[in-house]
């Protein structure tokens, strides 16, 4: 019997495809001369929960207001942070609440400039066919 693809191989490819494409991050910040020095990165899954990292890289110490909302504008997280160059990690229980969209709003004080990141959850189904020769 000759097998082109094993079932485990197909399942592994499908899992990698789904996890690698399950979240997209879009920066909706206005392009200004002096943007807020913040970046949002998707860091993968930890215990089946998506993890994100906010990276701050400011020339001088500043205050930032961080607010995270869901698609219904419900505030999931709110904090005031002071610093220069640092990072902050976030993980969300997507089984407890079925998030389809997360909105990260970072406001720099005292300039009141704001950076907004929208994370949309996209679920893709991947289907493969396996052909086995049976003699």
N, C-alpha and C positions, 0 to 999 in steps of 0.2 A: 504494500500500500504506500503510495507516494502522496505526501501532504505538502501543499504549497505554503499554507499559513496555518499554524496551530491556533487553537481557540484562545490559549493564554496570550499569544503574541497579538492577536486581534484585540483582545480585551485591553492589553497594555497600551496599544496604539490609541484606542478609543479613549481611554482614561487620560492619557497625556494630552490628546487633542482637546478634550473637554476642559481640563484644568488649565491649560495654557491659554485658552480663549474664553474662559468664564467671566473675566472681568476686564473692562477697558477703563482707562482713566483719561478724562478730557479736561484740559485746562481752559477755562472760560475767562481768564483774566484779560483785561484790556491791555493792549500793547502800549506801554508808556515808556518814557525815557528812564524813569526811576522805579522799576517794579519792586515788589516785595521779594526779598531773597529767600524764597521758600519753594520747595519742590516736594511733590507727592509721588511715592513709588510703591508699586504693588510688589510685595516680598514673597508671595506664594501662600501656601496653605499650611497652617499649624493646627494639628488635631482637627482636621476637616473644616477649619474656619479661615476665611481670608484675612491676611495680615497686610497692613499698609504702614509705611514709614513717612513721616513728615520731616524733611531736612531743612534746617535753617542755617544760612551762611551769611551773616550780617557783618559788616565792617566794624560796627560798634554795638554795644549792648542796647537792646531795645525791648519794649513790651509788645506782646502779641496776644490778641484774643482769638481763641480757637473755638469754633462751633461746628458740630457735625449734626446734620439733619437727615431724616429719611425722606422718601418721596411725598409724604403727607405733611412736611414741614415740622414734624415732631422732633424736638431737640433730644438727641441721643447722648451728646457729650458737650460740655462747655467748660472752658478753663482759660485762665490768664497766665501767661508764661513770660518770664523775663530772662533774656540771655543774648548771646552773640552767635556762636556756632554750636548747634546741638541738634539732636534728633529725638523724635517721639514716635513710639510704635502704637498701633491700634489693631485690635482684633475684634471681629463682630460675630456673634452667634447667629448664623443665618438660618438655623433650624428653629430657634426660639421665635424669631420674627423673620418673615420672608421678605428680606430687603431686595428690592429691584433697583433702587437707586440710592446712593449716598451723596450728600453735598457737604464738602469741607470748605468752610469759610474762615479765612485767616485775615484778621485786621491788624495793621501795624499802628501802634500808638506813638506819638500823638498826631501823626499825619493822617490817620483814618483811611489810608490806602487799603484796599481789600484785594485779596486773591481768592478765587473760587475754583475748586476742583470738583467735578461731578464724576462719580464712579457709577457706571451702569452695569448691571449684572446681565450677562448674555449667556443663555444656555443653548448649546448646540448638540444635536443628536447626530452621532456618526454611525453609519451602517456599513459593514463590510460583508463581502461574500467570500466563503471559503470553498474551494473545489478540491475534493478528495477523490483519488482514483481507488476504486475498490475492485479487487480481482477475486 
